Amino acid sequence: MAEGFLKSFDPDLEVYSAGTNPAKYVNPNAIIAMNETGVDITNNSPKNVDLFINQHFDYVITVCGNAKETCPAFIGKVGERLHIGFEDPAEAVGSQEEILDEFRRIRDEIKIRFYDFYINKIMR
């Protein structure tokens, strides 16, 4: 979701999203929640962070609780490492509507915090 929002703030940004233990596909609830904001992540696919380990980045941002501890060290140049953590909505339990509400809540937190990151780090 963070990748989708960053690209929606500025389509010229190069944004890559990856995980230490990626799912096989983007969670359908994430797609629904993002579509509600006008951001389409349907064609996104989960990737392993190892694919990017040798690349150079201005920012490497971890977003989930244990990713900060388990994210491998990047060999390439990293301008700044940040942790902007969120609960994992994929761990939500309850009815479909309750689970979707959790995705919406986390989606809104992601949008607010990554817009703040965009304004204060990228746009300055």
LUMMI-997469 format. One record per residue (C-alpha): residue number from 0; residue in three letters; z, x, y. Coordinates in Angstrom, 1 decimal, padded with zeros to 4 digits. Layout:
// LUMMI-997469
{nr->NUM | rest->ALA | up->Z | east->X | north->Y}
...
//
This chain:
// LUMMI-997469
{nr->0 | rest->MET | up->000.0 | east->000.0 | north->000.0}
{nr->1 | rest->ALA | up->000.8 | east->002.9 | north->002.4}
{nr->2 | rest->GLU | up->-002.7 | east->004.3 | north->001.8}
{nr->3 | rest->GLY | up->-004.3 | east->000.9 | north->002.6}
{nr->4 | rest->PHE | up->-002.3 | east->000.5 | north->005.8}
{nr->5 | rest->LEU | up->-003.0 | east->004.1 | north->007.1}
{nr->6 | rest->LYS | up->-006.7 | east->003.5 | north->006.5}
{nr->7 | rest->SER | up->-006.5 | east->000.2 | north->008.3}
{nr->8 | rest->PHE | up->-004.9 | east->001.9 | north->011.3}
{nr->9 | rest->ASP | up->-007.6 | east->004.5 | north->011.5}
{nr->10 | rest->PRO | up->-010.6 | east->004.4 | north->009.2}
{nr->11 | rest->ASP | up->-011.4 | east->008.0 | north->010.0}
{nr->12 | rest->LEU | up->-008.2 | east->009.3 | north->008.5}
{nr->13 | rest->GLU | up->-008.5 | east->011.1 | north->005.2}
{nr->14 | rest->VAL | up->-005.8 | east->009.5 | north->003.1}
{nr->15 | rest->TYR | up->-005.0 | east->010.2 | north->-000.6}
{nr->16 | rest->SER | up->-002.5 | east->008.4 | north->-002.7}
{nr->17 | rest->ALA | up->-001.2 | east->009.7 | north->-006.0}
{nr->18 | rest->GLY | up->001.9 | east->009.4 | north->-008.2}
{nr->19 | rest->THR | up->003.9 | east->011.6 | north->-010.5}
{nr->20 | rest->ASN | up->003.6 | east->008.9 | north->-013.2}
{nr->21 | rest->PRO | up->000.7 | east->006.6 | north->-012.1}
{nr->22 | rest->ALA | up->000.1 | east->003.2 | north->-013.5}
{nr->23 | rest->LYS | up->-003.1 | east->002.4 | north->-015.3}
{nr->24 | rest->TYR | up->-004.2 | east->000.1 | north->-012.5}
{nr->25 | rest->VAL | up->-003.1 | east->-001.2 | north->-009.1}
{nr->26 | rest->ASN | up->-000.5 | east->-003.9 | north->-009.5}
{nr->27 | rest->PRO | up->-002.2 | east->-007.3 | north->-009.0}
{nr->28 | rest->ASN | up->000.8 | east->-008.3 | north->-006.9}
{nr->29 | rest->ALA | up->000.2 | east->-005.4 | north->-004.5}
{nr->30 | rest->ILE | up->-003.4 | east->-006.5 | north->-004.2}
{nr->31 | rest->ILE | up->-002.4 | east->-010.1 | north->-003.4}
{nr->32 | rest->ALA | up->000.3 | east->-009.0 | north->-000.9}
{nr->33 | rest->MET | up->-002.1 | east->-006.6 | north->000.9}
{nr->34 | rest->ASN | up->-005.0 | east->-009.1 | north->001.0}
{nr->35 | rest->GLU | up->-002.6 | east->-011.5 | north->002.9}
{nr->36 | rest->THR | up->-002.6 | east->-008.9 | north->005.7}
{nr->37 | rest->GLY | up->-006.4 | east->-008.5 | north->005.6}
{nr->38 | rest->VAL | up->-006.2 | east->-005.1 | north->003.9}
{nr->39 | rest->ASP | up->-008.2 | east->-004.9 | north->000.6}
{nr->40 | rest->ILE | up->-007.0 | east->-002.4 | north->-001.9}
{nr->41 | rest->THR | up->-008.9 | east->-004.0 | north->-004.8}
{nr->42 | rest->ASN | up->-011.0 | east->-000.9 | north->-005.4}
{nr->43 | rest->ASN | up->-008.2 | east->001.6 | north->-005.2}
{nr->44 | rest->SER | up->-007.1 | east->003.3 | north->-008.4}
{nr->45 | rest->PRO | up->-003.9 | east->005.1 | north->-009.3}
{nr->46 | rest->LYS | up->-004.2 | east->008.8 | north->-009.5}
{nr->47 | rest->ASN | up->-002.0 | east->011.6 | north->-010.7}
{nr->48 | rest->VAL | up->-000.7 | east->014.0 | north->-008.0}
{nr->49 | rest->ASP | up->-001.9 | east->016.9 | north->-010.1}
{nr->50 | rest->LEU | up->-005.4 | east->016.1 | north->-009.0}
{nr->51 | rest->PHE | up->-004.5 | east->017.2 | north->-005.5}
{nr->52 | rest->ILE | up->-002.1 | east->020.1 | north->-006.1}
{nr->53 | rest->ASN | up->-004.5 | east->022.8 | north->-004.8}
{nr->54 | rest->GLN | up->-005.7 | east->020.9 | north->-001.7}
{nr->55 | rest->HIS | up->-004.5 | east->021.5 | north->001.9}
{nr->56 | rest->PHE | up->-002.8 | east->018.6 | north->003.7}
{nr->57 | rest->ASP | up->-001.4 | east->018.1 | north->007.2}
{nr->58 | rest->TYR | up->001.2 | east->015.8 | north->005.6}
{nr->59 | rest->VAL | up->002.6 | east->015.2 | north->002.1}
{nr->60 | rest->ILE | up->004.6 | east->012.0 | north->002.1}
{nr->61 | rest->THR | up->006.7 | east->010.8 | north->-000.8}
{nr->62 | rest->VAL | up->007.4 | east->007.1 | north->-000.8}
{nr->63 | rest->CYS | up->009.4 | east->006.1 | north->-003.9}
{nr->64 | rest->GLY | up->013.0 | east->007.0 | north->-004.7}
{nr->65 | rest->ASN | up->012.6 | east->009.6 | north->-007.4}
{nr->66 | rest->ALA | up->009.3 | east->011.0 | north->-006.2}
{nr->67 | rest->LYS | up->011.1 | east->013.1 | north->-003.6}
{nr->68 | rest->GLU | up->012.9 | east->014.9 | north->-006.5}
{nr->69 | rest->THR | up->010.1 | east->015.0 | north->-009.0}
{nr->70 | rest->CYS | up->007.0 | east->015.7 | north->-006.8}
{nr->71 | rest->PRO | up->005.6 | east->019.1 | north->-007.7}
{nr->72 | rest->ALA | up->005.3 | east->021.8 | north->-005.2}
{nr->73 | rest->PHE | up->001.9 | east->022.0 | north->-003.5}
{nr->74 | rest->ILE | up->000.2 | east->025.4 | north->-003.8}
{nr->75 | rest->GLY | up->-002.1 | east->024.7 | north->-000.9}
{nr->76 | rest->LYS | up->-001.2 | east->024.6 | north->002.8}
{nr->77 | rest->VAL | up->001.1 | east->021.6 | north->003.7}
{nr->78 | rest->GLY | up->001.8 | east->021.2 | north->007.4}
{nr->79 | rest->GLU | up->004.8 | east->018.9 | north->007.0}
{nr->80 | rest->ARG | up->006.5 | east->017.3 | north->004.0}
{nr->81 | rest->LEU | up->008.1 | east->013.9 | north->004.7}
{nr->82 | rest->HIS | up->010.0 | east->011.3 | north->002.6}
{nr->83 | rest->ILE | up->009.6 | east->007.7 | north->003.7}
{nr->84 | rest->GLY | up->011.2 | east->005.9 | north->000.8}
{nr->85 | rest->PHE | up->011.0 | east->002.4 | north->-000.4}
{nr->86 | rest->GLU | up->012.2 | east->000.4 | north->-003.4}
{nr->87 | rest->ASP | up->009.5 | east->000.0 | north->-006.0}
{nr->88 | rest->PRO | up->008.4 | east->-003.7 | north->-006.0}
{nr->89 | rest->ALA | up->007.0 | east->-003.2 | north->-009.5}
{nr->90 | rest->GLU | up->010.5 | east->-003.2 | north->-010.7}
{nr->91 | rest->ALA | up->011.2 | east->-006.7 | north->-009.3}
{nr->92 | rest->VAL | up->012.3 | east->-009.4 | north->-011.8}
{nr->93 | rest->GLY | up->012.3 | east->-013.2 | north->-011.5}
{nr->94 | rest->SER | up->009.7 | east->-015.8 | north->-011.2}
{nr->95 | rest->GLN | up->006.2 | east->-014.9 | north->-010.2}
{nr->96 | rest->GLU | up->006.9 | east->-016.2 | north->-006.7}
{nr->97 | rest->GLU | up->010.2 | east->-014.2 | north->-006.4}
{nr->98 | rest->ILE | up->008.3 | east->-011.0 | north->-007.6}
{nr->99 | rest->LEU | up->005.5 | east->-011.6 | north->-005.1}
{nr->100 | rest->ASP | up->008.1 | east->-012.2 | north->-002.3}
{nr->101 | rest->GLU | up->009.5 | east->-008.7 | north->-003.2}
{nr->102 | rest->PHE | up->006.1 | east->-007.2 | north->-002.9}
{nr->103 | rest->ARG | up->005.7 | east->-008.9 | north->000.5}
{nr->104 | rest->ARG | up->009.1 | east->-007.6 | north->001.7}
{nr->105 | rest->ILE | up->008.3 | east->-004.0 | north->000.7}
{nr->106 | rest->ARG | up->004.7 | east->-004.4 | north->002.1}
{nr->107 | rest->ASP | up->006.1 | east->-005.3 | north->005.5}
{nr->108 | rest->GLU | up->008.6 | east->-002.4 | north->005.4}
{nr->109 | rest->ILE | up->005.7 | east->000.0 | north->004.5}
{nr->110 | rest->LYS | up->003.5 | east->-001.4 | north->007.3}
{nr->111 | rest->ILE | up->006.3 | east->-001.0 | north->009.9}
{nr->112 | rest->ARG | up->007.4 | east->002.5 | north->008.9}
{nr->113 | rest->PHE | up->003.9 | east->003.9 | north->008.4}
{nr->114 | rest->TYR | up->002.7 | east->002.4 | north->011.7}
{nr->115 | rest->ASP | up->005.6 | east->004.3 | north->013.3}
{nr->116 | rest->PHE | up->004.5 | east->007.5 | north->011.4}
{nr->117 | rest->TYR | up->000.9 | east->006.9 | north->012.6}
{nr->118 | rest->ILE | up->001.9 | east->006.4 | north->016.3}
{nr->119 | rest->ASN | up->004.5 | east->009.2 | north->016.4}
{nr->120 | rest->LYS | up->002.9 | east->011.9 | north->014.2}
{nr->121 | rest->ILE | up->-000.9 | east->011.3 | north->014.1}
{nr->122 | rest->MET | up->-001.6 | east->009.8 | north->017.5}
{nr->123 | rest->ARG | up->000.6 | east->012.1 | north->019.6}
//
